[in-house]
Amino acid sequence: MVTVKVLLSLASIYNWHLTHLDVNNAFLHGDLSEEVFMHLPPGYHREGEPLLPSNTVCKLHKSIYGLRQASRQWFAKFSGVLISEGFQQSHSNYSLFIKTIGNDFIALLVYVDDIIVASNNKIVADNLKNSLNKSFKLKDLGNLKYFLRLEAARSTKGILINQRKYALELLSETGYLGCKPTKTSMQPNMQLSQDDGELLTDPSMYKRLIGKLIYLTITRPDLTYSVNKLSQFLSQPRRPHLQAVYRILQYIKGSPGKGIFFSASSSLQLKAFSDSDWATCPDSRKSVTGFCIFLGDSLISWKSKKQRTISRFLAETEYRAMAHVTCELTWLIVLLKDLGVPHTQPALLYCDNQAALHIAANPVFHERTKHIKIDCHIVRENIQTGMFKTLHVASQHQLVDILTKSLFPNQFNSLIDKMGMYNIYIPS
């Protein structure tokens, strides 16, 4: 999904045409590379022929739905056709295909049978559709408006994606469509433990709600921390955890149409903010890492995650957060290069901890860094090569606080606005 956001952000900046395609009966196009036999379907009988024995099997020549190899064989067939058309497969994301002919550029992103085509020349995109339609039965859905439950709205100012329809369906399904909305997704300074409260008699409902909310975080960074926190109790959910889920639904009720905006006037400078909340987990005393990455003014990637190990110092947990976002930035730089947008200037990495910034810049081995894993020093290596540049940001301007802790309404809403989240369904 980060690749989708990057593609939409570039399409907004460069005014690329965006087309949505769908392949009919995609899995039936796959060619089998091995012998596969199957039992005859119930009721199978050819008119005028005697009934076949019950133990009769048939040999498949093509893949069918329900076959384990079906998705792999379909993608192999589709990618083979694209490569024969002159496309190159991206090594940073194997579902992305790029083709450049002179000044004409076209990118194709595929998810199973849903396809996004981005191009600076509409004629080239139309020729591709006609060519692919000869090999597969395509359904042209026109300009990109609805993709994998993501709604896209475009204007001269940019592109906004949201999941309003999905959010309203979730509220209707849970009976919270008429509930009283809240201002934040989680109570400020709330501490949840795996041992507090009564165990739920039916945990399946809790697990189903968390799964649906996780998908909603694709366009809602304001839900990411609370959903990530509650997903840690899936094995044994308790009553306080379910009440916290209901509060998230109340918050969604207040703004179901809120989404991420990709500005058409944005620059191509990668900027990242990293932060952590030290020893915040009351059960394991592990820290929470958070980061968000902007391409100019457009938010394209974010994450909130509990660290795998316990950090002894605050500087250590902040430095681990920087190492995490460094890996994401490195991948994004390669992805931009594949899309024909090389990122020549250093990516900016903002952190509010001076000690972590000094560790990243100082190659001297000392007491506070000897227990940090070697792979964390990838931050230092990238700074020395000039790929990244670290900068200090004041704690009151740290955007990632919304991904590492529960906040009071004023700070919560202020950070949402700075992240470029808008609700186009609010009357002006």
C-alpha positions in Angstrom: 0.0 0.0 0.0 3.0 2.3 0.5 3.7 1.8 -3.2 0.2 2.9 -4.1 0.6 6.1 -2.0 3.9 6.9 -3.6 2.4 6.3 -7.1 -0.6 8.6 -6.3 1.7 11.2 -4.9 3.8 11.3 -8.0 0.7 11.2 -10.2 -0.6 14.3 -8.4 2.7 16.2 -8.8 3.4 15.3 -12.4 -0.3 15.3 -13.5 -0.2 11.7 -14.7 -3.3 9.9 -16.0 -4.6 7.3 -13.6 -6.7 4.4 -15.0 -8.2 1.5 -13.2 -8.5 -1.9 -14.9 -9.9 -5.3 -13.8 -9.2 -8.7 -15.2 -12.2 -11.1 -15.7 -11.6 -14.6 -14.3 -7.9 -13.8 -13.6 -7.0 -17.2 -12.1 -8.3 -19.1 -15.1 -5.5 -17.6 -17.3 -2.7 -19.4 -15.5 -0.8 -22.1 -17.2 0.2 -25.1 -15.1 3.9 -26.1 -15.1 3.3 -29.4 -13.3 0.8 -32.3 -13.5 -2.3 -31.7 -11.4 -5.2 -34.1 -11.1 -8.6 -33.5 -9.5 -11.7 -35.4 -8.6 -14.7 -34.8 -10.9 -17.0 -32.1 -9.6 -20.3 -33.5 -8.1 -23.0 -34.1 -10.7 -20.6 -34.1 -13.6 -22.0 -36.1 -16.6 -21.7 -35.8 -20.3 -25.0 -36.3 -22.2 -25.0 -39.6 -24.2 -22.1 -41.1 -22.3 -22.3 -43.7 -19.5 -21.8 -42.6 -15.9 -18.1 -42.5 -14.8 -16.9 -44.4 -11.8 -16.8 -42.4 -8.5 -13.0 -42.7 -8.3 -12.5 -41.0 -11.7 -10.0 -38.1 -11.9 -9.2 -35.6 -14.6 -6.0 -33.9 -15.6 -5.9 -30.1 -15.5 -4.4 -28.2 -18.4 -5.1 -24.7 -16.9 -5.4 -23.4 -13.4 -8.8 -23.0 -11.7 -10.1 -21.2 -8.7 -9.4 -23.0 -5.5 -6.1 -24.4 -6.7 -3.2 -23.5 -4.5 -1.0 -22.7 -7.4 -3.7 -20.5 -9.1 -2.5 -17.1 -7.9 1.2 -17.8 -8.5 0.5 -19.1 -12.0 -1.7 -16.2 -12.9 0.9 -13.7 -11.8 3.6 -15.6 -13.8 1.4 -15.4 -16.9 0.5 -11.7 -16.5 4.1 -10.6 -15.7 5.4 -12.6 -18.7 3.0 -10.8 -21.0 4.1 -7.4 -19.6 7.8 -8.2 -19.9 7.2 -9.2 -23.5 5.6 -5.8 -24.0 8.8 -4.1 -23.0 8.0 -3.5 -19.3 10.7 -3.9 -16.6 9.8 -5.4 -13.2 10.7 -3.3 -10.2 13.1 -5.1 -7.8 11.8 -2.9 -4.9 8.2 -4.2 -5.5 7.6 -7.1 -7.8 4.0 -6.1 -8.5 5.2 -2.8 -10.1 6.1 -2.7 -13.8 7.6 0.3 -15.6 8.2 1.2 -19.2 9.8 4.2 -20.7 9.8 5.1 -24.5 11.5 8.5 -25.1 9.5 11.0 -23.1 6.6 8.7 -22.6 6.4 7.0 -19.2 3.9 4.3 -18.0 3.8 2.5 -14.7 1.5 -0.5 -13.9 0.7 -1.7 -10.4 -1.2 -4.9 -10.0 -2.9 -6.5 -7.0 -4.3 -9.9 -7.9 -6.7 -8.8 -10.7 -6.9 -5.1 -9.9 -4.6 -2.9 -11.9 -3.6 0.8 -11.7 -2.1 2.3 -14.8 -0.3 5.7 -14.5 1.1 7.5 -17.5 2.0 10.9 -18.7 0.5 10.1 -22.1 -3.1 8.9 -22.3 -2.6 7.5 -25.8 0.2 5.2 -24.6 -2.1 4.0 -21.8 -4.9 3.3 -24.2 -2.5 1.3 -26.5 -1.5 -0.8 -23.5 -5.1 -1.5 -22.6 -5.8 -2.7 -26.2 -2.7 -4.9 -26.2 -3.5 -6.5 -22.8 -7.1 -7.0 -23.9 -5.9 -9.4 -26.6 -4.3 -11.7 -24.0 -6.8 -11.2 -21.2 -10.4 -10.1 -21.0 -10.1 -6.7 -19.4 -12.7 -4.4 -17.8 -11.9 -0.7 -18.2 -13.2 1.0 -15.1 -12.1 4.5 -16.3 -10.3 7.0 -14.2 -9.2 5.8 -10.8 -11.9 6.3 -8.3 -12.3 3.2 -6.2 -9.4 0.7 -5.7 -9.3 -2.0 -3.0 -11.9 -0.1 -0.9 -9.8 3.1 -1.2 -11.8 6.0 -2.6 -9.8 8.5 -4.7 -11.0 12.1 -5.3 -8.9 14.3 -7.7 -8.8 18.0 -8.4 -6.3 20.5 -9.7 -5.0 20.8 -6.1 -4.2 17.2 -5.7 -5.5 13.7 -4.9 -7.2 12.6 -1.7 -7.8 9.0 -0.7 -10.1 7.8 2.1 -12.2 4.8 3.1 -15.4 6.5 3.9 -17.7 3.7 2.5 -15.7 1.0 4.3 -15.9 3.0 7.6 -19.6 3.5 7.3 -20.1 -0.2 6.6 -18.1 -1.0 9.7 -20.2 1.3 11.8 -23.4 0.0 10.4 -22.3 -3.6 11.0 -21.4 -3.0 14.7 -24.4 -0.8 15.4 -22.4 2.3 16.0 -23.8 4.4 13.2 -25.8 6.5 15.5 -23.4 6.6 18.5 -22.0 9.8 20.1 -18.6 10.6 18.6 -15.4 11.2 20.6 -12.6 13.6 19.9 -9.7 11.1 20.1 -9.3 7.4 19.3 -8.0 6.5 22.8 -8.3 8.1 26.2 -5.2 10.2 27.0 -2.5 8.5 29.0 -4.4 5.3 29.0 -2.5 2.2 30.2 -3.8 -1.2 29.0 -2.5 -4.5 30.4 -3.0 -8.1 29.4 -4.2 -9.0 32.9 -6.7 -6.2 33.7 -10.4 -7.0 33.5 -12.6 -9.9 32.7 -11.8 -12.3 29.8 -14.3 -12.1 26.9 -16.4 -15.2 26.5 -16.4 -14.8 22.7 -13.1 -13.4 21.5 -13.9 -13.9 17.8 -15.9 -10.6 17.7 -12.9 -8.7 19.1 -10.5 -10.3 16.6 -12.8 -9.5 13.7 -13.1 -5.9 14.7 -9.4 -5.5 15.1 -8.8 -7.0 11.6 -11.2 -4.6 10.0 -9.7 -1.6 11.9 -6.2 -2.6 10.8 -7.3 -2.3 7.1 -8.8 1.1 7.9 -5.3 2.4 9.0 -4.2 2.3 5.4 -5.5 5.9 5.1 -5.9 6.8 8.8 -2.6 7.4 10.7 -4.8 8.8 13.5 -6.0 5.3 14.2 -2.6 3.5 13.9 -1.4 3.7 17.5 -4.6 2.7 19.2 -5.3 -0.2 16.7 -1.7 -1.4 17.0 -2.0 -1.2 20.8 -5.2 -3.2 20.9 -4.0 -5.8 18.4 -1.4 -6.9 21.0 -4.2 -8.5 23.1 -5.7 -10.8 20.4 -4.7 -14.0 22.1 -6.7 -13.2 25.3 -8.9 -10.1 24.9 -10.5 -8.7 28.0 -13.4 -6.3 28.7 -11.3 -3.1 28.9 -9.8 -3.9 25.5 -13.2 -4.3 23.9 -14.3 -1.0 25.5 -11.3 0.7 23.9 -12.3 -0.8 20.5 -15.7 0.7 21.0 -14.1 4.1 21.6 -12.3 3.9 18.3 -15.6 3.3 16.6 -17.0 6.4 18.3 -14.1 8.4 17.0 -14.6 7.1 13.5 -18.2 8.1 13.7 -17.1 11.7 14.1 -15.1 11.7 10.8 -15.7 8.7 8.6 -14.5 10.5 5.5 -11.2 11.7 6.7 -8.2 10.7 4.5 -4.7 11.5 3.2 -4.2 14.4 0.7 -1.4 14.3 -1.9 -0.7 17.8 -3.0 -0.1 18.7 -6.6 2.4 21.4 -5.6 4.5 19.2 -3.3 8.2 18.9 -3.6 10.1 15.7 -4.1 12.1 15.9 -0.9 11.9 12.9 1.4 11.4 13.9 5.1 11.0 11.4 7.9 10.1 11.9 11.6 11.0 9.1 14.1 10.2 8.9 17.8 9.7 6.3 20.5 8.0 6.0 23.9 10.4 4.4 26.3 9.3 1.4 28.3 5.7 2.2 27.8 4.4 -1.4 27.8 3.3 -2.3 31.5 3.6 -6.0 30.8 7.0 -6.3 29.0 8.5 -2.8 29.5 9.3 -2.7 25.8 9.2 0.6 24.0 7.0 1.7 21.1 8.5 2.9 17.9 6.8 5.2 15.5 7.7 7.0 12.2 6.1 8.9 9.4 7.6 9.7 6.0 6.6 12.6 3.7 7.3 13.1 0.1 7.3 16.9 0.2 4.1 17.7 1.9 2.4 14.3 1.2 2.4 11.6 3.9 3.2 8.3 2.2 4.3 5.9 4.9 3.8 5.6 8.7 4.1 2.9 11.3 3.6 2.3 15.0 5.2 -0.9 16.5 6.4 -2.3 19.7 10.1 -2.9 19.7 11.3 -6.5 19.9 13.9 -6.0 22.7 14.0 -4.0 25.9 16.1 -0.9 25.7 18.2 0.1 28.7 18.3 3.8 27.9 16.0 6.3 26.3 18.8 7.1 23.7 18.9 3.5 22.7 15.2 3.2 22.0 15.3 6.5 20.0 18.3 5.2 18.0 16.5 2.0 17.3 13.5 4.0 16.0 15.9 5.9 13.7 17.3 2.5 12.4 13.8 1.4 11.6 12.9 4.4 9.6 16.3 4.3 7.8 15.4 1.0 6.3 12.1 2.3 5.0 13.8 5.4 3.6 16.4 3.3 1.8 13.6 1.3 0.2 11.7 4.4 -0.8 14.7 5.9 -2.5 15.1 2.8 -4.6 11.4 2.8 -5.4 11.5 6.4 -6.6 14.4 5.6 -8.8 12.5 2.7 -10.4 9.6 5.2 -11.1 12.0 7.5 -12.9 12.3 10.0 -10.1 15.8 9.8 -8.6 16.2 11.3 -5.2 19.5 13.1 -5.5 19.5 15.2 -2.3 19.9 13.7 1.1 16.8 12.5 2.8 16.0 14.4 6.0 15.5 12.5 9.2 14.1 14.4 12.2 14.5 13.2 15.8 13.8 15.0 19.1 16.5 13.2 21.1 19.9 14.8 21.0 21.7 11.7 22.4 20.4 9.6 19.6 21.5 12.2 17.0 25.0 12.2 18.6 25.2 8.4 18.5 24.3 8.5 14.8 27.0 11.0 14.0 29.7 9.8 16.3 31.7 6.6 15.3 33.4 6.3 18.7 32.6 3.1 20.6 31.5 4.0 24.1 29.5 2.6 27.1 26.1 3.7 26.0 26.3 2.1 22.5 28.2 -1.2 23.1 25.0 -3.2 23.7 23.2 -1.8 20.6 23.0 -4.3 17.7 25.4 -3.7 14.9 22.6 -3.6 12.4 21.2 -0.5 14.1 24.3 1.4 13.0 22.9 1.4 9.5 21.8 5.0 10.4 25.5 6.0 10.9 26.6 4.4 7.6 23.9 6.2 5.6 24.8 9.5 7.2 28.5 9.0 6.3 27.6 8.2 2.6 25.5 11.4 2.4 22.2 9.5 1.7 20.6 10.9 4.9 20.9 14.0 7.0 19.8 14.1 10.6 18.1 17.1 12.1 16.7 17.9 15.6 13.1 18.8 16.0 11.6 20.2 19.2 9.4 17.8 21.1 6.3 20.0 20.8 6.7 19.8 17.0 7.3 16.0 16.9 4.6 14.6 14.5 5.2 11.0 15.5 3.8 11.5 19.0 0.4 10.5 17.5 1.9 7.1 16.7 3.6 6.4 20.0 1.2 7.5 22.7 -2.4 8.5 23.4 -2.8 12.3 23.4 -5.2 15.0 24.6 -7.6 16.3 22.0 -5.9 19.6 21.2 -2.5 18.1 20.5 -4.1 15.1 18.8 -6.1 17.3 16.3 -3.1 19.6 15.8 -0.9 16.7 14.7 -3.6 15.3 12.4 -3.7 18.7 10.6 0.1 18.8 10.2 0.0 15.3 8.6 -2.2 16.5 5.8 -5.4 14.7 6.7 -8.6 16.2 5.4 -12.3 15.4 5.4 -13.8 16.6 2.1 -17.3 15.6 3.2 -17.5 18.4 5.8 -19.6 21.3 4.6 -17.5 24.4 3.9 
